[in-house]
Amino acid sequence: MLLLKLLTVPGFLLLISLASKRWGPNVASWLAGFPVVVGPILLFLALEQGPVFATHAAVAALSALFAMIAFSVAYTHAAQTLAWPGALSIATLVWVLLASVIAQVPPSLGFSIFCAASALLLAPRVFPRVKTVPALPGTQSDKLVYRMLAGALLTLAVTLLASTVGERWSGMLAVFPVLGSVLAVFSHQSHGVAFTTVLLRSLSTGLYSFAAFCLVLALALPKLGMLAFGLAVAVSMLVLGLSKRLLARSTISCAARQHP
């Protein structure tokens, strides 16, 4: 399991980097919405702590989607005037504050759905506007290696913490923006604020797939046991495909508003 934890996110980061070079930040961040971090973490929790524990963690993870999207919004706004260390610090503080507030609310599936739905619907309207996205420079293999290493270490840290803090915070920490933080920092360094804003804004659209995964697990784990993970992956992939159309419409709409 340790090897799987260390390889899953770096492998996906490699795929996202290739997609970014080939199709640009919109497609790359859309792919990043797939539950590549929370999926394995919840699977490990189900195997190690049992389906009931993982069910409660999935409900918590769904509610924490609000804090996850707020992280991206805060980073892009802070990055307008700050370098990546300052922007990352502010975004992480926003995530911690919101996650702490959400954790104080009595857990329920209805509250989690409300948090996730409100965040997904509001996200496209609260990111900074971007007029043009600069062309990508050539692939930087050294930074790609650092990016993959950072993803592996961050995933390992989150999973180790998640196994020791109880079911509620296990789910919350499973939604810590591992991919978002790594993609934000390295994109900010390499490609600038405009590229990073487009990347993180598109990521919020891809998170419909993430929300579907957590919702299906929360509903199906008590009845289907471990088979619920297969169903959750299938529904998540279906929603990912549907969200691509939403992303395309959102991109056209943003372009129309920015270039009247």
N, C-alpha and C positions, 0 to 999 in steps of 0.2 A: 504493500500500500504506500509506503514511503516513496518508492520509486515512481509510482503513478502520480503522487502529489507533486513530485519535483518535475515531472515531464509534461503533465497536461497543459498547464498554463504557458510555459515556454514554447511548446509546440504550436499552441494556438496563436501566440504572439508572432511566431514566424509566419503563420498563414496570413494573419492580419497585415503584417508588413509587406508581404508579397502582393496582397490584394490592394493595399494602399498605393503601391508603385504602379500596379497594372490599371486599376480603375478609379483611384482617388480616395479621398477621406470619407466620402459618403458611404460607399460600399464597404470599406474597411471597418468603419465604426458600426455599421448595420450588422455585420458579422459578429462584432464584439458583444452585441446584445445577447447572443446565445449563452445559456447558463453554464459556461465552461468552468467557472469557479464554484458557484453555489451548488451545482449538480454533484460533483465529486465530494464536496464537503458534506452535503446531506446524505449521500450514499455511505460515506465512512461513518457518519453518526448513526445511521440506521443499522449498519453491520456491527458497530461497537456498542451502541447504547440501546438499540431496539427500535422498532417502527413507531411506537408511541412517542418516544423522545424526538425522533426525526419529524413526526407529524407536527408537534408543537414548534419545532425549530423552523419548519417550512412556513407555518403561519406567521411567525415572527419575521422571517426573511421577506415575506411579501409586504409586510408593513414597513420594513426598513428600506424598501425601494424609494420611498419619499426622500430619505436622507441620502441615498445613493445619487439620485438625480440632482438634489440640492448641492452635492459636492461638485458636480460638473458645472452647474450654473455659477457657483461661487468661484470656481477656478477661472472660468473664462472672463468673468467680470474683473477679478483681481489681476488677471494677466494683462489687462489693458494698460496698467501702470506699473506693475511689479514684475520682477524676474521670477523664474520658476520656484525658488525656495520660498519667497513670500507668498506667492499664489497657492502653492501646495499647503503651506501652513494654515492659511485662511480657510481653504477648502476643507482640510482635515478637521479644523476646529468646528466648522459648520456641521460636518458629518457627526462629530462626537456630541455636539449640543442637541441636534435633532434626534439622534438615536437614543440619547439619554431621556429626552422628553417622551418619545414614543414608548420606551420601555416602562415608563411609569403608568401608562394607560392599561387597564385590565385587558389581557389578551382575548381577542375574539376574531373569528374569520371575517365578520362583517366590517370591523374596524380596519383590518388589514387590507381588504378589498378597497375600502374608501381611500386609504392612504395611497395605494398603488395607482388607482384610477385617477385621482386628483393630480398626482405628480406627472403621470404620463400625458394627461390632457393639457396641463399648464406648461409643461416643459418647452414646447416649440415657441411659446410667446415670451419667455423670460430670458432667453439667451441674447447676448449682444448681437447687433446686426453686422453682417459681413458683406462688403461690397464686392471684393474680388479675392479669390484664393490663389496665392502664388504657385507657380509651377514647381513641381517636386525636383530637387536635385538628385543626383545619382545615389544609388544605394550605398549606405555606410555600414559595412559589415561589422566594424568594431562596435558601433553604437547598437547594432542589432544584438550582438552578443551580450552587451551590458543590459539591454532591455530584457532579454530572456532570463538572464541571471537574476535581475531585480524581481521579475515576475515569480520565479521559482522560490526565492527567499521569502517574499511577501506572502505567498500562498502557504508556505510551510509555517510561518509565524501565525497566520490567522487560524489554520487548522489546529495547531497545538493549543492556542488559546481557547478555541471553540470547544474543545473536549474537556475543559476544566471549569467553565463558568455557568453551567446549567443550560437548560433547553432554550430559554428566552434569549439570552445573550449569545448562545451558540448560533441561533438563526440570524441575529443581528450582525454578528461578526462575519458570518458567511457572506453577507452582502456588503462588507467593506469593499470600497471600489479598488480592488487589486488591479484589474485591467485598466480602469479609468485613470488611476494615478500614474501607472507606468506609461500608458499612451499619452497622457497629458504632458508629463514632464519631458519625455523624449521628443514629442512633436513640437512642444514649445521651444526646446533648445534647437532643434534641427530645422524646423519649417516656419516658425513664427506664430504670432497670436491668431491671425486670421485662419490659418490651417487648423490650429488646435480648436478654435471655436466651432468650425464646421464639423470637425471630427467628433467632439463631445456632444454637439447638438444632434447629430445623426445617431450617436450611440443611444440617446434617450428614446429614439424611435424604435431601435432594435430591442429595447428592453421590454416591449410587449411580449416577446418570446420568453424572456426571463420570468415575467409575471405569470404567464400561462403555465410554465413549468412548476412554479411554487404552488399555484392554486390547485393544479391537478394532483400534486403530491399531497397537499393538505386534505383533499377530499378522498383520494383513492388509497392512501397508505393504510388507514385503519381497516379497509375492506379487502384490499388485494395484497397487502404485504409488499414484498420486494418487487412484485410484478408491476407495481405502480410506477416504478422508475422508467420502465419501458414505455408505458402509456404516456408519462409526462414528457419524455423525449420526443415521441411521435407528435404530440399536440404542440410542443414547443417548436418543432421544425415546421409544422403547418402554419403556425402563427408568424414565424419568421418570414416565410414566403409571402404571406398576406401583408406583413408590415412593410415589405419592399415597395409595394404600390403606394402605401401611405407616405413613405419616405420620398418617393418620386413626386407626389402631389405637393408635399411640404416644401421640397426644394424649388419647384416651379412657383409656388405661392410666395416664398421668401424672395426669390429673384424679382418677381413682379412688384413687390413692395419696395424693394431697394432700388429699382430702376423704373420709375413710373414714366 
